[in-house]
Amino acid sequence: MTDVVIVDAVRTPIGRFRGRLAGVRADHTGAVVLNALLVRQGLSPDVVDDVIFGCVTQVGEQSGNIARTALLSAGWPESIPGMTVDRKCGSAEAAVHAAVGLIMAGAAEVVVAGGAESMSRVPMGGNRDVHGEVFGWKLTERFNLASQGVAAELICDKWGLSRDDLDGYAVESHRRAAAAADAGRFDNEIVSVPVDDWAEKDAEPSGLFTADETIRRGTNREKLSTLKTSFRPDGRVTAGNASQISDGASAVLLMSAVAAKRLNLKPRARIRSIVSVGSDPELMLTGPIAASRKAAERAGLNLSEIGLFEVNEAFAPVPLIWMKETGVGHDRLNVNGGAIALGHPLGATGTRLLTTLLNELELRDAQFGLQAICCAGGMATSTVIERL
């Protein structure tokens, strides 16, 4: 089978809700990461066979096939096609999986996979404001479907998680992210956004955006304990122990090992396995457990052999139950913080995690990394990479 390698991976700094990136369309942040990949590798866009992006709320300015509009906005040749996919929070990771499939099938040699989302400009769930119910009666007769937040509360019920468990995890996410940022551990993965060049004409001048603005350095249990619960009066999930609404883009340059050699490029990692699974649509957020096990098995590895893990912090209960069920310690999980501290721009998160995972493997001289993401509707994506 064709080896698929990662040559490079980048992301924008993550903008907080209505923050520094609020004046920039998602396809424009997508264009920034596309061009950054080429500049870093000294490549012409002509070598790229396809661009596949994830985007969740495909309405309004995010509805025009954002992969295609981003590459054209970046000035790339009109001969390059684009495809936008939606696997909810795992959309960018699904874009990677689609790219891997194309390359392994011999249908493409070089593909950029990534994602972009502006949650400031296109509100989450905005694509549901249309005629008709989201779920048909055939589905609701079978399942008692609710929001992801309610599912997070159900998970707390089932696994016996307390509010203090969730808040404690959130504090640690911010602490780790702040420490990583201060130590320069994100420097190689972040590409700056010249906001004024890409923002709408009526946006406030914002200069060069260079670092994540989502990290709350003063976060502590006492502050978090004052927040109201978001989904149940007697619940545990709050805005402080859930992922942040945010803006950003990320992208990964994938190709066959043969193409990398022909282009005289040095691969940074290879894809060892890709997995998508379905899970209980009522609990909804448990999928990363099964997906991680299946991805490790497909890669021919035990979880004990994998050095680093990234499990998306959609809500604090997700990584907490993942650790309980897999036996993996927090010392190998989300070592630089996660979406609670760094934000979760829905369509971009899959390749943001992959970018962070790749860089940290290199910094630690570790060999294998695994990421997993829970997806709305009861699904999960997972990927294992091997550093080269």
C-alpha positions in Angstrom: 0.0 0.0 0.0 1.1 3.6 -0.7 2.8 5.3 2.2 1.1 8.6 2.9 3.4 11.2 4.6 2.9 14.5 6.3 5.3 17.1 4.9 4.1 20.0 7.0 1.3 21.2 9.1 0.3 24.7 10.2 -2.5 26.6 12.0 -3.5 30.2 12.6 -3.5 31.5 16.2 -6.9 30.7 17.6 -9.1 33.8 18.0 -11.5 34.1 20.9 -15.2 34.7 20.2 -15.5 38.2 18.7 -11.8 38.7 19.1 -8.9 39.4 16.8 -10.2 37.3 13.9 -13.8 38.4 14.1 -13.4 40.6 11.0 -11.9 37.8 8.9 -14.0 35.3 6.9 -13.2 31.6 7.4 -12.2 31.1 3.8 -9.7 34.0 4.2 -8.1 32.3 7.3 -8.1 29.2 5.2 -6.2 31.0 2.4 -3.6 32.1 5.0 -2.7 28.6 6.0 -2.7 27.3 2.5 -0.2 29.9 1.4 1.9 29.4 4.5 2.4 25.7 3.7 3.7 26.5 0.3 6.0 29.3 1.5 7.5 27.1 4.2 8.2 24.3 1.7 9.2 26.5 -1.2 6.5 24.9 -3.4 4.3 26.2 -6.2 0.5 25.5 -5.8 0.7 23.7 -9.2 1.9 20.6 -7.5 -1.3 20.3 -5.4 -3.9 17.9 -6.9 -6.7 18.7 -4.5 -7.7 20.6 -1.4 -10.1 19.1 1.1 -11.4 21.2 4.1 -13.7 20.6 7.0 -16.4 23.2 7.9 -19.4 22.5 10.1 -21.7 25.5 9.8 -22.0 25.7 6.0 -24.3 28.6 5.7 -23.8 32.2 4.5 -20.2 33.0 3.8 -19.2 29.5 4.8 -21.6 27.9 2.3 -19.7 28.2 -0.9 -17.5 25.1 -0.7 -14.9 26.7 1.6 -12.0 24.5 0.3 -12.5 25.9 -3.2 -13.2 29.5 -2.1 -10.1 29.5 0.2 -7.7 28.2 -2.5 -9.0 30.7 -5.0 -8.8 33.5 -2.4 -5.2 32.4 -1.9 -4.4 33.1 -5.5 -4.0 29.4 -6.4 -4.7 28.2 -10.0 -8.3 27.7 -10.9 -7.4 24.2 -12.1 -7.2 23.0 -8.5 -10.4 21.5 -7.2 -11.7 21.8 -3.7 -14.1 19.7 -1.5 -15.7 20.6 1.8 -16.7 17.9 4.2 -18.8 17.9 7.4 -18.3 15.2 10.0 -19.1 17.8 12.8 -16.2 18.3 15.2 -14.1 15.7 13.3 -14.5 17.5 10.0 -10.9 18.5 9.4 -9.7 15.0 10.5 -12.2 13.6 8.1 -10.7 15.8 5.4 -7.3 14.2 6.2 -8.9 10.7 6.0 -10.4 11.6 2.6 -7.0 12.9 1.4 -5.3 9.7 2.6 -7.8 7.6 0.7 -7.2 9.6 -2.6 -3.5 9.2 -2.3 -3.5 5.5 -1.4 -5.9 4.9 -4.3 -3.5 6.6 -6.7 -6.1 9.2 -7.5 -3.9 12.0 -6.3 -0.3 12.5 -5.2 -0.4 15.7 -3.3 -3.4 16.9 -1.3 -3.8 19.7 1.3 -6.3 18.8 4.0 -7.5 21.1 6.7 -10.4 23.2 7.9 -11.6 26.6 8.8 -14.4 28.0 10.9 -15.4 31.5 12.0 -17.8 31.0 14.9 -17.8 34.8 15.5 -19.2 35.5 12.0 -21.3 32.4 11.4 -23.0 31.3 14.6 -22.9 27.6 15.6 -26.1 26.0 14.5 -26.9 28.7 12.0 -27.5 26.2 9.3 -30.4 24.8 11.3 -32.4 28.0 10.9 -34.3 26.6 7.9 -37.7 25.2 7.3 -38.2 21.7 8.7 -37.0 19.8 11.7 -33.4 18.7 11.9 -34.4 15.2 13.0 -37.3 13.3 11.4 -39.8 11.4 13.4 -38.4 8.0 12.4 -35.1 9.0 14.1 -36.7 10.5 17.2 -38.9 7.5 17.7 -35.7 5.4 18.0 -33.5 7.8 20.0 -34.1 10.5 22.6 -31.8 13.1 20.9 -30.6 16.1 22.8 -27.7 18.6 22.6 -24.1 17.7 23.1 -24.1 19.7 26.4 -26.9 17.5 27.7 -24.9 14.4 26.5 -22.0 15.7 28.5 -24.2 15.9 31.6 -25.4 12.3 31.0 -21.8 11.2 30.8 -21.1 12.8 34.1 -24.1 10.9 35.5 -22.9 7.6 34.1 -19.2 7.9 35.1 -19.8 9.7 38.4 -17.9 12.9 37.6 -18.3 15.9 39.8 -18.3 19.6 39.1 -14.9 19.8 40.9 -13.6 17.0 38.6 -14.5 19.1 35.5 -13.3 22.4 36.8 -10.0 20.9 38.0 -9.5 19.5 34.5 -10.2 22.9 32.9 -7.7 24.7 35.2 -5.1 22.2 34.1 -5.9 22.7 30.4 -5.3 26.4 30.8 -2.1 25.9 32.9 -0.6 23.6 30.3 -1.5 25.8 27.4 0.0 28.8 29.1 3.2 26.9 29.9 3.5 25.7 26.3 2.9 29.1 24.8 5.5 30.7 27.2 8.0 28.0 26.4 7.6 28.5 22.6 6.2 25.0 22.0 3.5 26.4 19.6 6.0 28.6 17.6 6.6 26.1 14.8 3.0 25.4 14.2 1.5 28.9 14.3 1.5 31.1 11.2 0.7 34.8 11.8 -2.4 36.3 10.3 -2.0 39.9 8.8 -5.6 40.7 9.9 -5.9 44.0 8.1 -4.9 42.4 4.7 -7.7 39.8 5.1 -10.4 41.4 7.1 -13.6 42.9 5.8 -13.2 46.5 4.7 -15.3 47.9 7.7 -13.4 45.9 10.3 -11.4 47.6 13.0 -7.6 47.7 12.3 -6.1 44.8 14.1 -2.5 44.4 12.9 -0.6 41.1 12.9 -2.2 38.3 14.9 0.6 36.1 16.2 -0.5 34.1 19.3 -3.6 32.3 20.7 -5.8 34.7 22.6 -8.0 32.1 24.2 -5.7 31.1 27.1 -6.9 32.4 30.5 -3.8 32.5 32.6 -5.7 33.5 35.8 -8.1 30.6 35.7 -8.6 28.7 39.0 -11.1 26.5 40.6 -12.6 29.4 42.7 -13.3 31.5 39.6 -14.8 28.5 37.7 -17.0 27.5 40.6 -18.9 30.8 40.3 -20.1 30.1 36.8 -23.6 29.0 36.2 -24.3 25.6 34.7 -25.2 25.7 31.0 -27.5 22.7 30.4 -29.1 21.6 33.7 -29.8 23.6 36.8 -28.3 20.8 38.9 -25.6 20.1 36.3 -21.8 20.3 36.2 -21.0 21.6 32.7 -20.3 25.3 32.3 -18.7 27.6 29.8 -15.5 27.3 31.9 -15.1 23.5 31.6 -16.2 23.2 27.9 -14.4 24.1 24.7 -14.4 27.7 23.7 -16.3 29.2 20.8 -13.5 30.5 18.6 -12.1 31.3 15.1 -9.3 29.8 13.2 -7.9 27.6 10.4 -5.4 24.8 10.0 -4.0 22.7 7.2 -1.7 19.7 6.6 0.4 19.0 3.4 0.0 15.3 2.6 1.5 13.3 -0.3 2.7 9.9 -1.3 6.2 9.1 -0.1 7.2 8.8 -3.8 6.0 12.3 -4.5 7.9 13.7 -1.5 11.1 12.1 -2.8 10.4 13.4 -6.3 9.9 16.9 -5.0 13.0 16.7 -2.7 10.9 17.2 0.4 11.6 15.7 3.8 8.5 14.1 5.4 7.9 14.8 9.1 5.6 11.8 9.7 3.6 9.0 8.1 0.0 8.1 8.5 -0.2 4.7 10.3 -4.0 4.4 10.5 -7.3 6.3 10.1 -10.6 5.4 11.7 -14.1 6.7 11.9 -16.7 5.0 14.2 -20.3 5.5 15.2 -21.4 5.5 18.8 -24.5 6.0 21.0 -26.2 9.1 19.6 -27.8 9.9 23.0 -24.5 9.8 25.0 -22.9 11.1 21.8 -19.5 11.9 23.1 -18.1 8.4 24.0 -16.9 7.5 20.5 -13.2 8.5 21.0 -12.8 5.5 23.3 -13.7 2.9 20.7 -12.1 5.0 17.9 -8.8 5.2 19.7 -8.7 1.5 20.4 -9.5 0.6 16.8 -7.0 3.1 15.4 -4.2 1.7 17.6 -5.1 -1.8 16.6 -5.1 -0.9 12.9 -1.7 0.6 13.3 -0.4 -2.6 14.9 0.1 -0.9 18.3 -1.0 -1.1 21.9 -2.0 2.1 23.5 1.0 1.6 25.8 3.3 2.0 22.8 1.9 5.4 21.8 3.8 8.3 23.3 1.3 11.2 23.0 -2.4 11.5 22.6 -4.7 14.4 21.6 -8.4 13.9 22.6 -10.5 16.9 21.8 -11.7 18.7 24.9 -15.2 19.4 23.6 -16.3 19.1 27.2 -14.1 18.2 30.2 -16.0 14.9 30.7 -14.8 13.6 27.3 -11.1 13.3 28.1 -11.8 12.4 31.7 -13.9 9.3 30.8 -11.4 8.5 27.9 -8.6 8.2 30.5 -10.8 6.1 32.8 -11.7 3.7 30.0 -8.3 3.4 28.2 -6.0 3.6 31.2 -3.8 6.2 29.5 -2.5 8.8 32.0 -2.8 12.5 31.8 1.0 12.7 31.4 0.5 11.5 27.8 -2.8 13.3 27.0 -3.2 16.9 25.8 0.1 17.8 27.2 -0.1 21.3 25.9 -3.7 21.9 26.9 -6.7 21.4 24.6 -9.8 23.1 23.4 -10.9 24.3 26.8 -7.9 26.6 26.8 -7.1 26.8 23.1 -10.6 27.0 21.6 -12.5 24.8 19.2 -13.1 26.4 15.8 -15.3 23.5 14.8 -14.2 22.8 11.2 -10.5 23.4 11.9 -10.0 21.4 15.1 -9.1 18.1 13.4 -6.0 19.4 11.8 -5.2 21.8 14.6 -4.8 18.7 16.9 -2.8 17.0 14.2 -0.5 20.0 13.9 0.1 20.2 17.6 0.6 16.5 18.0 3.2 16.4 15.2 5.2 19.2 16.7 5.1 17.8 20.2 6.3 14.4 18.9 9.3 16.1 17.4 10.0 18.2 20.5 9.9 15.1 22.7 11.6 12.8 20.2 8.7 10.5 20.5 7.6 8.1 17.7 3.9 7.5 17.7 0.9 9.8 18.3 -2.8 9.3 18.3 -5.6 11.8 18.2 -9.4 11.3 18.6 -12.4 13.6 18.3 -16.0 13.1 19.4 -18.5 14.2 16.8 -22.2 15.3 17.2 -24.7 12.6 16.4 -22.6 9.9 18.0 -19.5 9.5 16.0 -15.7 9.8 16.4 -12.6 10.1 14.3 -9.1 8.9 15.1 -5.7 9.0 13.5 -2.3 7.4 14.4 0.9 9.0 13.0 4.5 7.9 13.2 7.2 10.6 13.3 9.9 10.1 10.8 
